[in-house]
Amino acid sequence: MSPNPKPTPPAEAPDRNADLGELFPPPAHPAAAVRRAFMGTLGVLCIVVGIVLGILPIVPGFPLIAVGVILLVGSSEPSRRFVNRSERWLPRSMRRMLRRIARTCSFGR
């Protein structure tokens, strides 16, 4: 009777989104602390005003929320990592569209 061969573990499925990389890569050179604090404060202010305007039926607040998120991504590493992690849950077509927009607006550079 021949010995039973060891079972091989199942191969992990390749990450189909790995080739896209991060939406917001780390900055080439870090910004000064004053500039980062200013961008963070302005980002939070834009998000708060965007939420308030989103409640009011007169002016849409989404553009201000988007600008606020971009300012926060540029000001702190934790917010950049959070946006990159959250963005991985989107469908591949949406992720490609976001990269096209970021490339066009130079957010990803």
N, C-alpha and C positions, 0 to 999 in steps of 0.2 A: 504494500500500500504506500503510495507516494505522499509525502507531507503536503499539507495545504499551503499554497503560496500566500504570502501576506497580502491583504487587500490594499490596494492603492487608494489614497484619498482622492476624492473627486477634485478635478481641476477647477480652480476658481475662475469664474466668468470674468473676462477682461472688462475693465471699466470703459464703457463706450464713450464716456464724456471726458476721459483723461486727456485726449488730444486737444481739447479746447483751452486748457489752462485756466488761470484765474482771470476774472473780469477786471479787477483792479490789482495789477502787480505791485509789489513793494516799490516805494520811491527810490530813484537812483541815489539821491542824496537827501538826508532828512532836513526838514524845514526847521527854522529857528523856533524856539519855544513860544515867543511872542506871536509869531505868525500862526503857529498851530493853535494857540489859545484863541486868537481872533477868529480863525476859520471854524473852530469848534463852537464858539459862542454864536457866530453868525449862522452856522448850520442848525443848531438847536432852535434859534429864533425863527428861521425860515420854516422849520418843521411845525413849530407851534402855531405860527401865523397861517400856514397851509391847512392845518387841522381846523382852526377857527373859520377860515374861509370855506373849507369843505362843508361845514355845517350850514353856513349861510347860502341861500339859493342864488345869490347875485353873481359872485365870482368863483370860478373853480380853483380849489387850493392845491390840486395835484402838482402843477409845475413847481410851486414853492416847496412842496415836500420832496420832489425829486432833486431840486437844487440843494436843499438842506442835507439830504443823504450824501450827495456827492461832496459837499463841503466837509461833512463829518468823516467820510472815507479818507479825505486828504489830510485830516487833522489828527487822527489817532489810529494806531495799529489795531487795537481791539475791534473798532468799528469796521475797518477794512477786512479783517478776518471774518467777522460776522456776516458782512454782505457777500463775501466770496463763498462762505459755507451755505448760506441761504440760497444763493443763486444756483447752486448745484441741484436743487430740487426741481428746478424748472425744466420743461421739456427742451430737448436739444434744439429744436427750431427757434424757440424763444431765446435760448442762450446765444445762438448765432446772431440773431437780430440785435441783441444787446451789445455784442462785440462790434457789430457793424456800426452801431450808433456811437459807441465809445471811441472807435477808431476815427470816425468822421469828426467828432467833437474834440478829439485828442485827450479824452479822459484817461485812457489806458497807457499813456506815455509818461 
